[in-house]
């Protein structure tokens, strides 16, 4: 199982790396250009592209983060086994749900941010 998790984490990192770079670049551009939150939302509302971009970002982060946290907790604490796996699966699902909610708020017309 550890080999599969390691592979899954590396694959999610391959997806996350370019998404993070684009996201950071956009934030630097938006801040440098003096865009307000309302102006940014005006540009993202109703956009299938941004929904897919940030949806993929959320999925990759929800996979990547808990696997890394599982490794850190297993190395630094005595917590092992199914309870650790279940707790981090739950954590990943919470990340996925909260991220999906944020994506919907950013792209759906009329949704509250």
C-alpha positions in Angstrom: 0.0 0.0 0.0 2.9 2.4 0.8 4.2 2.0 -2.7 0.8 2.9 -4.2 0.5 5.9 -1.9 4.0 7.1 -2.9 3.2 6.8 -6.6 -0.1 8.6 -6.1 1.6 11.4 -4.2 4.2 11.8 -7.0 1.5 11.8 -9.7 -0.5 14.4 -7.8 2.7 16.5 -7.4 3.1 16.4 -11.2 -0.4 17.8 -11.6 0.0 20.3 -8.7 3.3 21.9 -9.8 2.2 23.7 -12.9 -1.2 24.6 -11.4 0.5 26.2 -8.4 2.9 28.1 -10.7 0.0 29.4 -12.8 -2.0 30.3 -9.6 0.9 32.2 -8.1 1.6 34.0 -11.4 -2.0 35.1 -11.6 -2.0 36.3 -8.0 1.2 38.4 -8.6 -0.4 39.8 -11.8 -3.7 40.6 -10.0 -2.0 42.3 -7.1 0.4 44.2 -9.3 -2.4 45.3 -11.5 -4.4 46.5 -8.5 -7.4 44.3 -9.2 -10.0 44.1 -6.5 -11.6 40.8 -5.3 -14.8 41.9 -7.1 -12.9 42.5 -10.4 -11.3 39.1 -10.1 -14.6 37.4 -9.4 -16.1 39.3 -12.3 -13.5 37.6 -14.6 -14.0 34.1 -13.2 -17.8 33.9 -12.8 -19.3 31.5 -15.3 -16.0 30.3 -16.6 -15.8 26.6 -17.3 -12.0 26.9 -17.8 -11.5 28.3 -14.2 -13.9 25.8 -12.8 -11.9 22.9 -14.4 -8.5 24.5 -13.5 -9.3 25.1 -9.8 -11.3 21.8 -9.6 -8.3 19.9 -10.7 -6.1 21.9 -8.3 -8.5 21.0 -5.4 -8.5 17.3 -6.4 -4.7 17.1 -6.6 -4.3 18.9 -3.3 -6.8 16.7 -1.6 -4.9 13.6 -2.7 -1.4 15.0 -2.2 -1.7 16.7 1.2 -3.1 13.8 3.3 -0.5 11.4 1.9 2.3 13.6 2.9 0.8 14.3 6.3 0.4 10.5 6.8 4.1 10.1 6.1 5.1 12.9 8.5 2.8 11.6 11.3 4.0 8.1 10.9 7.6 9.2 11.1 7.2 11.6 14.0 4.6 9.9 16.2 3.7 6.4 17.3 0.4 6.7 15.3 0.2 3.9 12.7 -2.3 1.6 11.2 -5.9 1.8 10.1 -6.8 4.6 12.4 -4.2 6.9 10.9 -5.3 5.9 7.4 -8.9 6.6 8.2 -8.2 9.9 9.8 -6.2 11.1 6.8 -8.8 9.8 4.4 -11.4 11.9 6.3 -9.0 14.9 6.2 -8.7 14.4 2.4 -12.4 14.3 2.0 -12.8 17.5 4.0 -10.2 19.2 1.9 -12.0 18.0 -1.2 -15.4 19.2 0.0 -14.2 22.6 1.2 -12.2 23.1 -2.0 -15.1 22.2 -4.2 -17.3 24.7 -2.3 -14.7 27.4 -2.9 -14.4 26.6 -6.6 -18.2 26.8 -6.9 -18.3 30.1 -5.1 -15.7 31.5 -7.4 -17.1 30.4 -10.8 -20.9 30.2 -10.3 -22.7 33.3 -11.2 -24.6 34.7 -8.2 -22.8 32.5 -5.7 -21.5 34.1 -2.5 -17.7 34.2 -2.3 
